[in-house]
């Protein structure tokens, strides 16, 4: 009986204009037959360091985060800070 584990990024979504949601699946198989699948998710925004992300995640981030999108995100952050009273 051989158990194998495979980890792969199986979903990358752009949400809300600038948020990138990434889902990683961990797939367990026994003798080539599916046993289980679990997920780990994380979110990236234009101010995230993406240098440690898989290349396909970096490519989508770089395509989605145009100058206009980054400017809109920075404006949103400033507006939120103002609402909270931060300077």
PDB file of N, CA, C and O in Angstrom:
ATOM      1  N   UNK A   1       0.850  -1.177   0.000  1.00  0.00           N
ATOM      2  CA  UNK A   1       0.000   0.000   0.000  1.00  0.00           C
ATOM      3  C   UNK A   1       0.895   1.239   0.000  1.00  0.00           C
ATOM      4  O   UNK A   1       1.663   1.466   0.935  1.00  0.00           O
ATOM      5  N   UNK A   2       0.784   2.024  -1.048  1.00  0.00           N
ATOM      6  CA  UNK A   2       1.578   3.238  -1.168  1.00  0.00           C
ATOM      7  C   UNK A   2       0.672   4.462  -1.134  1.00  0.00           C
ATOM      8  O   UNK A   2      -0.258   4.594  -1.930  1.00  0.00           O
ATOM      9  N   UNK A   3       0.967   5.350  -0.193  1.00  0.00           N
ATOM     10  CA  UNK A   3       0.251   6.620  -0.128  1.00  0.00           C
ATOM     11  C   UNK A   3       1.095   7.684  -0.806  1.00  0.00           C
ATOM     12  O   UNK A   3       2.304   7.762  -0.588  1.00  0.00           O
ATOM     13  N   UNK A   4       0.459   8.493  -1.620  1.00  0.00           N
ATOM     14  CA  UNK A   4       1.151   9.609  -2.254  1.00  0.00           C
ATOM     15  C   UNK A   4       0.401  10.900  -1.965  1.00  0.00           C
ATOM     16  O   UNK A   4      -0.818  10.910  -1.798  1.00  0.00           O
ATOM     17  N   UNK A   5       1.152  11.975  -1.911  1.00  0.00           N
ATOM     18  CA  UNK A   5       0.570  13.298  -1.666  1.00  0.00           C
ATOM     19  C   UNK A   5       0.995  14.215  -2.797  1.00  0.00           C
ATOM     20  O   UNK A   5       2.171  14.286  -3.155  1.00  0.00           O
ATOM     21  N   UNK A   6       0.022  14.912  -3.349  1.00  0.00           N
ATOM     22  CA  UNK A   6       0.306  15.870  -4.413  1.00  0.00           C
ATOM     23  C   UNK A   6      -0.260  17.218  -3.978  1.00  0.00           C
ATOM     24  O   UNK A   6      -1.403  17.305  -3.530  1.00  0.00           O
ATOM     25  N   UNK A   7       0.549  18.265  -4.114  1.00  0.00           N
ATOM     26  CA  UNK A   7       0.112  19.614  -3.762  1.00  0.00           C
ATOM     27  C   UNK A   7       0.138  20.453  -5.026  1.00  0.00           C
ATOM     28  O   UNK A   7       1.138  20.487  -5.743  1.00  0.00           O
ATOM     29  N   UNK A   8      -0.995  21.143  -5.296  1.00  0.00           N
ATOM     30  CA  UNK A   8      -1.081  21.963  -6.503  1.00  0.00           C
ATOM     31  C   UNK A   8      -1.983  23.167  -6.276  1.00  0.00           C
ATOM     32  O   UNK A   8      -2.954  23.109  -5.521  1.00  0.00           O
ATOM     33  N   UNK A   9      -1.635  24.252  -6.947  1.00  0.00           N
ATOM     34  CA  UNK A   9      -2.516  25.423  -6.984  1.00  0.00           C
ATOM     35  C   UNK A   9      -3.599  25.080  -7.991  1.00  0.00           C
ATOM     36  O   UNK A   9      -3.317  24.897  -9.175  1.00  0.00           O
ATOM     37  N   UNK A  10      -4.838  24.992  -7.522  1.00  0.00           N
ATOM     38  CA  UNK A  10      -5.902  24.571  -8.441  1.00  0.00           C
ATOM     39  C   UNK A  10      -6.914  25.671  -8.730  1.00  0.00           C
ATOM     40  O   UNK A  10      -7.806  25.477  -9.556  1.00  0.00           O
ATOM     41  N   UNK A  11      -6.799  26.818  -8.073  1.00  0.00           N
ATOM     42  CA  UNK A  11      -7.724  27.912  -8.363  1.00  0.00           C
ATOM     43  C   UNK A  11      -7.062  29.246  -8.023  1.00  0.00           C
ATOM     44  O   UNK A  11      -6.480  29.414  -6.952  1.00  0.00           O
ATOM     45  N   UNK A  12      -7.164  30.189  -8.962  1.00  0.00           N
ATOM     46  CA  UNK A  12      -6.695  31.556  -8.765  1.00  0.00           C
ATOM     47  C   UNK A  12      -7.802  32.460  -9.283  1.00  0.00           C
ATOM     48  O   UNK A  12      -8.195  32.378 -10.446  1.00  0.00           O
ATOM     49  N   UNK A  13      -8.305  33.336  -8.394  1.00  0.00           N
ATOM     50  CA  UNK A  13      -9.433  34.186  -8.767  1.00  0.00           C
ATOM     51  C   UNK A  13      -9.131  35.640  -8.447  1.00  0.00           C
ATOM     52  O   UNK A  13      -8.529  35.952  -7.420  1.00  0.00           O
ATOM     53  N   UNK A  14      -9.557  36.522  -9.337  1.00  0.00           N
ATOM     54  CA  UNK A  14      -9.499  37.960  -9.081  1.00  0.00           C
ATOM     55  C   UNK A  14     -10.871  38.360  -8.553  1.00  0.00           C
ATOM     56  O   UNK A  14     -11.886  38.126  -9.210  1.00  0.00           O
ATOM     57  N   UNK A  15     -10.901  38.965  -7.363  1.00  0.00           N
ATOM     58  CA  UNK A  15     -12.153  39.307  -6.697  1.00  0.00           C
ATOM     59  C   UNK A  15     -12.116  40.779  -6.300  1.00  0.00           C
ATOM     60  O   UNK A  15     -11.111  41.271  -5.786  1.00  0.00           O
ATOM     61  N   UNK A  16     -13.215  41.467  -6.544  1.00  0.00           N
ATOM     62  CA  UNK A  16     -13.329  42.849  -6.076  1.00  0.00           C
ATOM     63  C   UNK A  16     -12.382  43.820  -6.744  1.00  0.00           C
ATOM     64  O   UNK A  16     -12.118  44.895  -6.204  1.00  0.00           O
ATOM     65  N   UNK A  17     -11.874  43.472  -7.887  1.00  0.00           N
ATOM     66  CA  UNK A  17     -11.043  44.404  -8.639  1.00  0.00           C
ATOM     67  C   UNK A  17      -9.550  44.248  -8.409  1.00  0.00           C
ATOM     68  O   UNK A  17      -8.775  44.376  -9.356  1.00  0.00           O
ATOM     69  N   UNK A  18      -9.118  43.972  -7.172  1.00  0.00           N
ATOM     70  CA  UNK A  18      -7.675  43.891  -6.912  1.00  0.00           C
ATOM     71  C   UNK A  18      -7.267  42.735  -6.018  1.00  0.00           C
ATOM     72  O   UNK A  18      -6.074  42.466  -5.879  1.00  0.00           O
ATOM     73  N   UNK A  19      -8.203  42.053  -5.418  1.00  0.00           N
ATOM     74  CA  UNK A  19      -7.861  40.942  -4.537  1.00  0.00           C
ATOM     75  C   UNK A  19      -7.692  39.667  -5.356  1.00  0.00           C
ATOM     76  O   UNK A  19      -8.534  39.339  -6.192  1.00  0.00           O
ATOM     77  N   UNK A  20      -6.601  38.954  -5.110  1.00  0.00           N
ATOM     78  CA  UNK A  20      -6.346  37.669  -5.751  1.00  0.00           C
ATOM     79  C   UNK A  20      -6.497  36.592  -4.681  1.00  0.00           C
ATOM     80  O   UNK A  20      -5.789  36.606  -3.674  1.00  0.00           O
ATOM     81  N   UNK A  21      -7.421  35.660  -4.904  1.00  0.00           N
ATOM     82  CA  UNK A  21      -7.598  34.526  -4.004  1.00  0.00           C
ATOM     83  C   UNK A  21      -6.921  33.316  -4.630  1.00  0.00           C
ATOM     84  O   UNK A  21      -7.123  33.010  -5.805  1.00  0.00           O
ATOM     85  N   UNK A  22      -6.113  32.632  -3.824  1.00  0.00           N
ATOM     86  CA  UNK A  22      -5.386  31.462  -4.307  1.00  0.00           C
ATOM     87  C   UNK A  22      -5.826  30.254  -3.474  1.00  0.00           C
ATOM     88  O   UNK A  22      -5.906  30.325  -2.247  1.00  0.00           O
ATOM     89  N   UNK A  23      -6.109  29.145  -4.164  1.00  0.00           N
ATOM     90  CA  UNK A  23      -6.454  27.911  -3.462  1.00  0.00           C
ATOM     91  C   UNK A  23      -5.450  26.835  -3.828  1.00  0.00           C
ATOM     92  O   UNK A  23      -5.178  26.588  -5.003  1.00  0.00           O
ATOM     93  N   UNK A  24      -4.908  26.205  -2.809  1.00  0.00           N
ATOM     94  CA  UNK A  24      -3.962  25.103  -2.981  1.00  0.00           C
ATOM     95  C   UNK A  24      -4.628  23.818  -2.509  1.00  0.00           C
ATOM     96  O   UNK A  24      -5.165  23.760  -1.404  1.00  0.00           O
ATOM     97  N   UNK A  25      -4.591  22.806  -3.334  1.00  0.00           N
ATOM     98  CA  UNK A  25      -5.172  21.507  -2.997  1.00  0.00           C
ATOM     99  C   UNK A  25      -4.064  20.536  -2.622  1.00  0.00           C
ATOM    100  O   UNK A  25      -3.021  20.479  -3.273  1.00  0.00           O
ATOM    101  N   UNK A  26      -4.306  19.773  -1.563  1.00  0.00           N
ATOM    102  CA  UNK A  26      -3.445  18.655  -1.196  1.00  0.00           C
ATOM    103  C   UNK A  26      -4.250  17.390  -1.448  1.00  0.00           C
ATOM    104  O   UNK A  26      -5.298  17.174  -0.840  1.00  0.00           O
ATOM    105  N   UNK A  27      -3.752  16.570  -2.341  1.00  0.00           N
ATOM    106  CA  UNK A  27      -4.473  15.372  -2.779  1.00  0.00           C
ATOM    107  C   UNK A  27      -3.717  14.134  -2.299  1.00  0.00           C
ATOM    108  O   UNK A  27      -2.524  13.978  -2.556  1.00  0.00           O
ATOM    109  N   UNK A  28      -4.429  13.271  -1.605  1.00  0.00           N
ATOM    110  CA  UNK A  28      -3.853  12.018  -1.109  1.00  0.00           C
ATOM    111  C   UNK A  28      -4.429  10.876  -1.937  1.00  0.00           C
ATOM    112  O   UNK A  28      -5.637  10.786  -2.155  1.00  0.00           O
ATOM    113  N   UNK A  29      -3.527  10.005  -2.393  1.00  0.00           N
ATOM    114  CA  UNK A  29      -3.942   8.808  -3.133  1.00  0.00           C
ATOM    115  C   UNK A  29      -3.318   7.575  -2.501  1.00  0.00           C
ATOM    116  O   UNK A  29      -2.201   7.620  -1.986  1.00  0.00           O
ATOM    117  N   UNK A  30      -4.061   6.470  -2.550  1.00  0.00           N
ATOM    118  CA  UNK A  30      -3.539   5.178  -2.091  1.00  0.00           C
ATOM    119  C   UNK A  30      -3.512   4.253  -3.298  1.00  0.00           C
ATOM    120  O   UNK A  30      -4.548   3.926  -3.877  1.00  0.00           O
ATOM    121  N   UNK A  31      -2.324   3.845  -3.659  1.00  0.00           N
ATOM    122  CA  UNK A  31      -2.147   2.973  -4.825  1.00  0.00           C
ATOM    123  C   UNK A  31      -2.820   3.538  -6.065  1.00  0.00           C
ATOM    124  O   UNK A  31      -3.423   2.799  -6.843  1.00  0.00           O
ATOM    125  N   UNK A  32      -2.715   4.874  -6.251  1.00  0.00           N
ATOM    126  CA  UNK A  32      -3.264   5.529  -7.424  1.00  0.00           C
ATOM    127  C   UNK A  32      -4.736   5.868  -7.334  1.00  0.00           C
ATOM    128  O   UNK A  32      -5.278   6.492  -8.246  1.00  0.00           O
ATOM    129  N   UNK A  33      -5.398   5.472  -6.258  1.00  0.00           N
ATOM    130  CA  UNK A  33      -6.827   5.741  -6.071  1.00  0.00           C
ATOM    131  C   UNK A  33      -7.005   6.929  -5.128  1.00  0.00           C
ATOM    132  O   UNK A  33      -6.349   7.014  -4.090  1.00  0.00           O
ATOM    133  N   UNK A  34      -7.881   7.825  -5.492  1.00  0.00           N
ATOM    134  CA  UNK A  34      -8.159   9.016  -4.693  1.00  0.00           C
ATOM    135  C   UNK A  34      -8.621   8.633  -3.287  1.00  0.00           C
ATOM    136  O   UNK A  34      -9.471   7.759  -3.119  1.00  0.00           O
ATOM    137  N   UNK A  35      -8.043   9.308  -2.267  1.00  0.00           N
ATOM    138  CA  UNK A  35      -8.443   9.099  -0.881  1.00  0.00           C
ATOM    139  C   UNK A  35      -9.047  10.372  -0.305  1.00  0.00           C
ATOM    140  O   UNK A  35     -10.136  10.346   0.268  1.00  0.00           O
ATOM    141  N   UNK A  36      -8.332  11.491  -0.462  1.00  0.00           N
ATOM    142  CA  UNK A  36      -8.857  12.739   0.106  1.00  0.00           C
ATOM    143  C   UNK A  36      -8.242  13.948  -0.591  1.00  0.00           C
ATOM    144  O   UNK A  36      -7.220  13.862  -1.272  1.00  0.00           O
ATOM    145  N   UNK A  37      -8.919  15.082  -0.385  1.00  0.00           N
ATOM    146  CA  UNK A  37      -8.448  16.354  -0.912  1.00  0.00           C
ATOM    147  C   UNK A  37      -8.768  17.411   0.153  1.00  0.00           C
ATOM    148  O   UNK A  37      -9.900  17.507   0.627  1.00  0.00           O
ATOM    149  N   UNK A  38      -7.757  18.196   0.516  1.00  0.00           N
ATOM    150  CA  UNK A  38      -7.961  19.304   1.443  1.00  0.00           C
ATOM    151  C   UNK A  38      -7.459  20.579   0.773  1.00  0.00           C
ATOM    152  O   UNK A  38      -6.677  20.541  -0.177  1.00  0.00           O
ATOM    153  N   UNK A  39      -7.929  21.702   1.295  1.00  0.00           N
ATOM    154  CA  UNK A  39      -7.601  22.982   0.676  1.00  0.00           C
ATOM    155  C   UNK A  39      -6.988  23.941   1.682  1.00  0.00           C
ATOM    156  O   UNK A  39      -7.315  23.932   2.869  1.00  0.00           O
ATOM    157  N   UNK A  40      -6.098  24.758   1.171  1.00  0.00           N
ATOM    158  CA  UNK A  40      -5.527  25.883   1.914  1.00  0.00           C
ATOM    159  C   UNK A  40      -5.703  27.099   1.009  1.00  0.00           C
ATOM    160  O   UNK A  40      -5.382  27.050  -0.179  1.00  0.00           O
ATOM    161  N   UNK A  41      -6.212  28.186   1.576  1.00  0.00           N
ATOM    162  CA  UNK A  41      -6.466  29.390   0.775  1.00  0.00           C
ATOM    163  C   UNK A  41      -5.729  30.580   1.366  1.00  0.00           C
ATOM    164  O   UNK A  41      -5.474  30.641   2.568  1.00  0.00           O
ATOM    165  N   UNK A  42      -5.389  31.534   0.487  1.00  0.00           N
ATOM    166  CA  UNK A  42      -4.823  32.796   0.938  1.00  0.00           C
ATOM    167  C   UNK A  42      -5.182  33.889  -0.048  1.00  0.00           C
ATOM    168  O   UNK A  42      -5.579  33.631  -1.184  1.00  0.00           O
ATOM    169  N   UNK A  43      -5.030  35.122   0.422  1.00  0.00           N
ATOM    170  CA  UNK A  43      -5.425  36.296  -0.359  1.00  0.00           C
ATOM    171  C   UNK A  43      -4.208  37.178  -0.570  1.00  0.00           C
ATOM    172  O   UNK A  43      -3.386  37.349   0.331  1.00  0.00           O
ATOM    173  N   UNK A  44      -4.100  37.735  -1.764  1.00  0.00           N
ATOM    174  CA  UNK A  44      -3.032  38.670  -2.104  1.00  0.00           C
ATOM    175  C   UNK A  44      -3.656  39.984  -2.557  1.00  0.00           C
ATOM    176  O   UNK A  44      -4.693  39.989  -3.220  1.00  0.00           O
ATOM    177  N   UNK A  45      -3.027  41.085  -2.200  1.00  0.00           N
ATOM    178  CA  UNK A  45      -3.448  42.409  -2.640  1.00  0.00           C
ATOM    179  C   UNK A  45      -2.254  43.079  -3.313  1.00  0.00           C
ATOM    180  O   UNK A  45      -1.129  42.593  -3.199  1.00  0.00           O
ATOM    181  N   UNK A  46      -2.484  44.188  -4.013  1.00  0.00           N
ATOM    182  CA  UNK A  46      -1.388  44.805  -4.760  1.00  0.00           C
ATOM    183  C   UNK A  46      -0.164  45.192  -3.922  1.00  0.00           C
ATOM    184  O   UNK A  46       0.918  45.381  -4.478  1.00  0.00           O
ATOM    185  N   UNK A  47      -0.310  45.311  -2.607  1.00  0.00           N
ATOM    186  CA  UNK A  47       0.860  45.622  -1.781  1.00  0.00           C
ATOM    187  C   UNK A  47       1.523  44.367  -1.195  1.00  0.00           C
ATOM    188  O   UNK A  47       2.406  44.471  -0.344  1.00  0.00           O
ATOM    189  N   UNK A  48       1.092  43.182  -1.653  1.00  0.00           N
ATOM    190  CA  UNK A  48       1.672  41.914  -1.190  1.00  0.00           C
ATOM    191  C   UNK A  48       3.003  41.650  -1.885  1.00  0.00           C
ATOM    192  O   UNK A  48       3.193  42.010  -3.047  1.00  0.00           O
ATOM    193  N   UNK A  49       3.922  41.015  -1.155  1.00  0.00           N
ATOM    194  CA  UNK A  49       5.157  40.515  -1.756  1.00  0.00           C
ATOM    195  C   UNK A  49       4.823  39.173  -2.399  1.00  0.00           C
ATOM    196  O   UNK A  49       4.513  38.210  -1.698  1.00  0.00           O
ATOM    197  N   UNK A  50       4.883  39.105  -3.714  1.00  0.00           N
ATOM    198  CA  UNK A  50       4.511  37.870  -4.416  1.00  0.00           C
ATOM    199  C   UNK A  50       5.726  37.078  -4.895  1.00  0.00           C
ATOM    200  O   UNK A  50       5.583  36.119  -5.653  1.00  0.00           O
ATOM    201  N   UNK A  51       6.907  37.472  -4.460  1.00  0.00           N
ATOM    202  CA  UNK A  51       8.124  36.826  -4.954  1.00  0.00           C
ATOM    203  C   UNK A  51       8.218  35.343  -4.581  1.00  0.00           C
ATOM    204  O   UNK A  51       8.908  34.584  -5.262  1.00  0.00           O
ATOM    205  N   UNK A  52       7.540  34.921  -3.516  1.00  0.00           N
ATOM    206  CA  UNK A  52       7.587  33.517  -3.125  1.00  0.00           C
ATOM    207  C   UNK A  52       6.400  32.706  -3.655  1.00  0.00           C
ATOM    208  O   UNK A  52       6.255  31.527  -3.333  1.00  0.00           O
ATOM    209  N   UNK A  53       5.565  33.335  -4.458  1.00  0.00           N
ATOM    210  CA  UNK A  53       4.414  32.640  -5.050  1.00  0.00           C
ATOM    211  C   UNK A  53       4.846  31.880  -6.299  1.00  0.00           C
ATOM    212  O   UNK A  53       5.834  32.230  -6.944  1.00  0.00           O
ATOM    213  N   UNK A  54       4.083  30.823  -6.633  1.00  0.00           N
ATOM    214  CA  UNK A  54       4.354  30.090  -7.874  1.00  0.00           C
ATOM    215  C   UNK A  54       4.254  31.044  -9.059  1.00  0.00           C
ATOM    216  O   UNK A  54       3.549  32.052  -8.993  1.00  0.00           O
ATOM    217  N   UNK A  55       4.952  30.729 -10.126  1.00  0.00           N
ATOM    218  CA  UNK A  55       5.011  31.614 -11.280  1.00  0.00           C
ATOM    219  C   UNK A  55       3.629  31.914 -11.854  1.00  0.00           C
ATOM    220  O   UNK A  55       3.360  33.048 -12.249  1.00  0.00           O
ATOM    221  N   UNK A  56       2.751  30.913 -11.905  1.00  0.00           N
ATOM    222  CA  UNK A  56       1.423  31.170 -12.475  1.00  0.00           C
ATOM    223  C   UNK A  56       0.627  32.152 -11.611  1.00  0.00           C
ATOM    224  O   UNK A  56      -0.183  32.911 -12.143  1.00  0.00           O
ATOM    225  N   UNK A  57       0.834  32.155 -10.321  1.00  0.00           N
ATOM    226  CA  UNK A  57       0.183  33.132  -9.444  1.00  0.00           C
ATOM    227  C   UNK A  57       0.775  34.515  -9.705  1.00  0.00           C
ATOM    228  O   UNK A  57       0.038  35.495  -9.821  1.00  0.00           O
ATOM    229  N   UNK A  58       2.092  34.598  -9.797  1.00  0.00           N
ATOM    230  CA  UNK A  58       2.748  35.869 -10.099  1.00  0.00           C
ATOM    231  C   UNK A  58       2.265  36.435 -11.425  1.00  0.00           C
ATOM    232  O   UNK A  58       2.018  37.636 -11.535  1.00  0.00           O
ATOM    233  N   UNK A  59       2.130  35.582 -12.427  1.00  0.00           N
ATOM    234  CA  UNK A  59       1.697  36.036 -13.752  1.00  0.00           C
ATOM    235  C   UNK A  59       0.293  36.646 -13.699  1.00  0.00           C
ATOM    236  O   UNK A  59       0.037  37.682 -14.312  1.00  0.00           O
ATOM    237  N   UNK A  60      -0.606  35.999 -12.967  1.00  0.00           N
ATOM    238  CA  UNK A  60      -1.966  36.530 -12.860  1.00  0.00           C
ATOM    239  C   UNK A  60      -1.971  37.833 -12.067  1.00  0.00           C
ATOM    240  O   UNK A  60      -2.656  38.782 -12.448  1.00  0.00           O
ATOM    241  N   UNK A  61      -1.226  37.893 -10.985  1.00  0.00           N
ATOM    242  CA  UNK A  61      -1.131  39.138 -10.214  1.00  0.00           C
ATOM    243  C   UNK A  61      -0.603  40.270 -11.090  1.00  0.00           C
ATOM    244  O   UNK A  61      -1.164  41.366 -11.098  1.00  0.00           O
ATOM    245  N   UNK A  62       0.455  40.011 -11.812  1.00  0.00           N
ATOM    246  CA  UNK A  62       1.050  41.055 -12.657  1.00  0.00           C
ATOM    247  C   UNK A  62       0.108  41.496 -13.774  1.00  0.00           C
ATOM    248  O   UNK A  62       0.124  42.660 -14.173  1.00  0.00           O
ATOM    249  N   UNK A  63      -0.706  40.580 -14.279  1.00  0.00           N
ATOM    250  CA  UNK A  63      -1.676  40.943 -15.315  1.00  0.00           C
ATOM    251  C   UNK A  63      -2.855  41.722 -14.727  1.00  0.00           C
ATOM    252  O   UNK A  63      -3.348  42.665 -15.345  1.00  0.00           O
ATOM    253  N   UNK A  64      -3.299  41.330 -13.544  1.00  0.00           N
ATOM    254  CA  UNK A  64      -4.481  41.955 -12.940  1.00  0.00           C
ATOM    255  C   UNK A  64      -4.171  43.302 -12.312  1.00  0.00           C
ATOM    256  O   UNK A  64      -5.014  44.199 -12.324  1.00  0.00           O
ATOM    257  N   UNK A  65      -2.977  43.455 -11.764  1.00  0.00           N
ATOM    258  CA  UNK A  65      -2.643  44.674 -11.031  1.00  0.00           C
ATOM    259  C   UNK A  65      -2.019  45.720 -11.947  1.00  0.00           C
ATOM    260  O   UNK A  65      -0.824  46.006 -11.874  1.00  0.00           O
ATOM    261  N   UNK A  66      -2.850  46.275 -12.799  1.00  0.00           N
ATOM    262  CA  UNK A  66      -2.411  47.364 -13.675  1.00  0.00           C
ATOM    263  C   UNK A  66      -2.205  48.624 -12.832  1.00  0.00           C
ATOM    264  O   UNK A  66      -2.558  48.643 -11.653  1.00  0.00           O
ATOM    265  N   UNK A  67      -1.645  49.659 -13.420  1.00  0.00           N
ATOM    266  CA  UNK A  67      -1.442  50.919 -12.700  1.00  0.00           C
ATOM    267  C   UNK A  67      -2.775  51.466 -12.196  1.00  0.00           C
ATOM    268  O   UNK A  67      -2.858  51.940 -11.063  1.00  0.00           O
ATOM    269  N   UNK A  68      -3.807  51.406 -13.018  1.00  0.00           N
ATOM    270  CA  UNK A  68      -5.132  51.892 -12.602  1.00  0.00           C
ATOM    271  C   UNK A  68      -5.665  51.111 -11.400  1.00  0.00           C
ATOM    272  O   UNK A  68      -6.235  51.698 -10.480  1.00  0.00           O
ATOM    273  N   UNK A  69      -5.484  49.810 -11.405  1.00  0.00           N
ATOM    274  CA  UNK A  69      -5.949  48.977 -10.295  1.00  0.00           C
ATOM    275  C   UNK A  69      -5.166  49.301  -9.028  1.00  0.00           C
ATOM    276  O   UNK A  69      -5.749  49.429  -7.952  1.00  0.00           O
ATOM    277  N   UNK A  70      -3.861  49.433  -9.152  1.00  0.00           N
ATOM    278  CA  UNK A  70      -3.031  49.773  -7.986  1.00  0.00           C
ATOM    279  C   UNK A  70      -3.424  51.140  -7.442  1.00  0.00           C
ATOM    280  O   UNK A  70      -3.524  51.312  -6.227  1.00  0.00           O
ATOM    281  N   UNK A  71      -3.648  52.110  -8.316  1.00  0.00           N
ATOM    282  CA  UNK A  71      -4.076  53.445  -7.873  1.00  0.00           C
ATOM    283  C   UNK A  71      -5.422  53.381  -7.147  1.00  0.00           C
ATOM    284  O   UNK A  71      -5.604  54.036  -6.121  1.00  0.00           O
ATOM    285  N   UNK A  72      -6.357  52.599  -7.671  1.00  0.00           N
ATOM    286  CA  UNK A  72      -7.668  52.452  -7.023  1.00  0.00           C
ATOM    287  C   UNK A  72      -7.524  51.784  -5.659  1.00  0.00           C
ATOM    288  O   UNK A  72      -8.216  52.151  -4.709  1.00  0.00           O
ATOM    289  N   UNK A  73      -6.635  50.814  -5.561  1.00  0.00           N
ATOM    290  CA  UNK A  73      -6.396  50.141  -4.279  1.00  0.00           C
ATOM    291  C   UNK A  73      -5.791  51.105  -3.264  1.00  0.00           C
ATOM    292  O   UNK A  73      -6.208  51.129  -2.106  1.00  0.00           O
ATOM    293  N   UNK A  74      -4.822  51.890  -3.686  1.00  0.00           N
ATOM    294  CA  UNK A  74      -4.205  52.865  -2.783  1.00  0.00           C
ATOM    295  C   UNK A  74      -5.218  53.909  -2.320  1.00  0.00           C
ATOM    296  O   UNK A  74      -5.205  54.319  -1.159  1.00  0.00           O
ATOM    297  N   UNK A  75      -6.097  54.338  -3.229  1.00  0.00           N
ATOM    298  CA  UNK A  75      -7.154  55.285  -2.864  1.00  0.00           C
ATOM    299  C   UNK A  75      -8.095  54.654  -1.844  1.00  0.00           C
ATOM    300  O   UNK A  75      -8.469  55.298  -0.864  1.00  0.00           O
ATOM    301  N   UNK A  76      -8.476  53.406  -2.065  1.00  0.00           N
ATOM    302  CA  UNK A  76      -9.339  52.685  -1.138  1.00  0.00           C
ATOM    303  C   UNK A  76      -8.693  52.594   0.246  1.00  0.00           C
ATOM    304  O   UNK A  76      -9.349  52.844   1.258  1.00  0.00           O
ATOM    305  N   UNK A  77      -7.409  52.236   0.290  1.00  0.00           N
ATOM    306  CA  UNK A  77      -6.716  52.136   1.586  1.00  0.00           C
ATOM    307  C   UNK A  77      -6.690  53.478   2.303  1.00  0.00           C
ATOM    308  O   UNK A  77      -6.902  53.538   3.514  1.00  0.00           O
ATOM    309  N   UNK A  78      -6.434  54.552   1.567  1.00  0.00           N
ATOM    310  CA  UNK A  78      -6.401  55.892   2.169  1.00  0.00           C
ATOM    311  C   UNK A  78      -7.780  56.270   2.705  1.00  0.00           C
ATOM    312  O   UNK A  78      -7.890  56.828   3.797  1.00  0.00           O
ATOM    313  N   UNK A  79      -8.825  55.972   1.945  1.00  0.00           N
ATOM    314  CA  UNK A  79     -10.187  56.277   2.395  1.00  0.00           C
ATOM    315  C   UNK A  79     -10.532  55.490   3.662  1.00  0.00           C
ATOM    316  O   UNK A  79     -11.159  56.025   4.575  1.00  0.00           O
ATOM    317  N   UNK A  80     -10.130  54.247   3.715  1.00  0.00           N
ATOM    318  CA  UNK A  80     -10.391  53.428   4.896  1.00  0.00           C
ATOM    319  C   UNK A  80      -9.629  53.960   6.121  1.00  0.00           C
ATOM    320  O   UNK A  80     -10.158  53.998   7.232  1.00  0.00           O
ATOM    321  N   UNK A  81      -8.388  54.366   5.890  1.00  0.00           N
ATOM    322  CA  UNK A  81      -7.596  54.931   6.979  1.00  0.00           C
ATOM    323  C   UNK A  81      -8.230  56.205   7.507  1.00  0.00           C
ATOM    324  O   UNK A  81      -8.254  56.434   8.717  1.00  0.00           O
ATOM    325  N   UNK A  82      -8.746  57.040   6.605  1.00  0.00           N
ATOM    326  CA  UNK A  82      -9.412  58.275   7.011  1.00  0.00           C
ATOM    327  C   UNK A  82     -10.676  57.972   7.828  1.00  0.00           C
ATOM    328  O   UNK A  82     -10.956  58.656   8.813  1.00  0.00           O
ATOM    329  N   UNK A  83     -11.426  56.965   7.427  1.00  0.00           N
ATOM    330  CA  UNK A  83     -12.634  56.605   8.158  1.00  0.00           C
ATOM    331  C   UNK A  83     -12.298  56.123   9.573  1.00  0.00           C
ATOM    332  O   UNK A  83     -13.084  56.309  10.502  1.00  0.00           O
ATOM    333  N   UNK A  84     -11.147  55.515   9.724  1.00  0.00           N
ATOM    334  CA  UNK A  84     -10.734  55.014  11.038  1.00  0.00           C
ATOM    335  C   UNK A  84      -9.985  56.064  11.845  1.00  0.00           C
ATOM    336  O   UNK A  84      -9.598  55.816  12.986  1.00  0.00           O
ATOM    337  N   UNK A  85      -9.782  57.237  11.255  1.00  0.00           N
ATOM    338  CA  UNK A  85      -9.102  58.315  11.960  1.00  0.00           C
ATOM    339  C   UNK A  85      -7.591  58.264  11.899  1.00  0.00           C
ATOM    340  O   UNK A  85      -6.921  59.020  12.603  1.00  0.00           O
ATOM    341  N   UNK A  86      -7.035  57.383  11.069  1.00  0.00           N
ATOM    342  CA  UNK A  86      -5.581  57.299  10.932  1.00  0.00           C
ATOM    343  C   UNK A  86      -5.097  58.378   9.990  1.00  0.00           C
ATOM    344  O   UNK A  86      -5.829  58.817   9.103  1.00  0.00           O
ATOM    345  N   UNK A  87      -3.893  58.793  10.180  1.00  0.00           N
ATOM    346  CA  UNK A  87      -3.289  59.795   9.308  1.00  0.00           C
ATOM    347  C   UNK A  87      -2.145  59.210   8.548  1.00  0.00           C
ATOM    348  O   UNK A  87      -1.508  59.906   7.758  1.00  0.00           O
TER     349      UNK A  87
END
